[in-house]
Amino acid sequence: MDQNVFDDPRITAVGLLVEAHAGLSARFAAQFEEHGLSPVEFEVLTRLARSPHNQLRMTDLAAQTSLSTSGVTRVVDRMERDGLICRRACPSDRRSSFAVVTAAGLSRLDEILPGHLKIIEQWFTGQLDPAQLDGLLDGLRRVRDAVHPGATAGSTEPAGTPAC
């Protein structure tokens, strides 16, 4: 095997991305645990809170999180029992339902976000100047859209007001 292949910048790029993700994930997980949430639960709450009417179809939530539909159902079941989200029937499609973040879920996010943003600033965005951050965001969106085209499913879809 050609020894130069190990110096390939493509391997370096992926390796750096994986290392950065692992380091940030470890810092985030510790903070989420302090607030009684798993990383997946935080992601679900955040995605719902950032979506129109604080809701997404269950299928869109699955697509955005890369979880299976049964995996999303299990997470939503657990979070619904904890009062953080609720389900709402889709008025236009009886086969679909929405996951909707509740007031308690938004309150939990309000508790977590100041510390979360501090971690992001300290260990991620604060390491870059504005031009570097803009370039990184552009590049990450391009890669994300190529490898995970469903990542924004339902995020711009108009929907009715949540019932719960």
N, C-alpha and C positions, 0 to 999 in steps of 0.2 A: 504494500500500500504506500502511496505517495505521502511522505511526511508533511508536505505542504498543505494537505487537505485539512489538517488540524488547525492551521492558521487561517482558514477560510473565514472572512468577515461575516458570512451568513451564520456560521456556527457560533461565532462570538456574539452576534446580535441576539440570537435566540437564547444563548446561555445567560447573557446579561438580563434579558427580559425575565427569564425564569427566576434568576437569583433576586432581582428587584421585587418581583411579585411575592416570592416566598418570605422575604424580609418584611415587606409591608403587611402581608397577611398575618404573620405572627404577631406583629404589633397591634393590628386591628382586632384579632381574635381575643387577645388578653383584655382589651378595652370592652369589647362586646360582652364578654363573660362577666365583667364587673356589673353590667346592667341586665344580666339574665337572658341574654340573647345569643343565639348561634350566628355565625357569619351568614348563613343562608337566610335566617329570619331577618337579619338586618337588611340584607339585599332585597328581600320581598317587601319589607316596609318602605324602604327607600324608593324602590321602583313604583310602588303604588302611590306614594306621596308625590312623586314627580310626574305622575300621569294625569290626564284630564279627569276631573271629578274624583281624584284619588282612587281610581279603580282601573282594573284591566280584566279582560276576559281571562278565564283560567288558562285557555290554550295559549293566549298571548303571553301570559305570565310564565308559562312553561318555556315558550320560545325565547323569551328574554333572559331567563335564568339558566338555560341549557339543562334544566331538569326534565325528567320525563313527566308526562301528564300525571302518572300515578305518584311520582315523587312530589310534585306540586300539591296534589290532593292531600298527601300526608302532612306536608308542612302547613298548608292552609287549615287542615283539621286541628292541628296542635295550636296554631296561632288563634284560631277561632275560639277554642276552649279557653285560651288565656285572655280573650277579649280584645286582642290587638287588631283583628280584621274580622269581617263578616262576609257572607256570601249574599249575592243579590241575583235574582233570576233576570235573565236577559229578556226584555220585553219583545224584541223582534225575532228571537230564536229560542224556542223552549228547550233546545238541547244544550244551550250554553248558559253559563252563569259567570258573574263577575266576582272577583275578590275585591273588597273595598276596605281601605284602612279606616279604622274607627277613631274616635276622639282619643281613646286610650292609647291606640297605636301611634297617633301623632304626638301625644304627650310623651311617650317613651322615646320617640325620635328627638323631641326637643331636649330631653335629658342627655341623650347620647351625643348629639351633633357637635356641641362646643368642643368636647374632648376629641372627637373624631377629626374635626377640622384642624385642631391643633396638631394632631399626629400627622395628618396629610401635609400641613405646612412645614412641619419640622423635618420630616423624612422624605418628602416627595417634591411638592411644588416649590418649596423654599430653597431647594437645591438648584433651581433653574432660574435664569432671568426670563423676563416676559417673552422675548422672541424665541428662546429655546422651548418654553412651555407651549407657545402657539404651534411651533413646528412639531413638537411631540404629540400634541393633541390631534393635529391633522394626520400625522402618520399612524397613530393608534386607531383613529376612526377608519382610515383606509384599510388597515389590516383587519380590524374587527368586522367591517362590512364584507370583506372578502371571505373570511373564515366563519363568520356567524351572521348570515344575512337576516335572521329573525330577531336580532338583538334589540330592535326598536319596534317590534310588532305591537300594534295597538296604541302606541304612544301618542299618535296624533288623531286617532279615530274619535269623532264626536260621540259622546254617550250621554245618557240621561243622568239625572241627579240620583245619587245613591239613596236607597230606601232605609239603610240602617246606620 
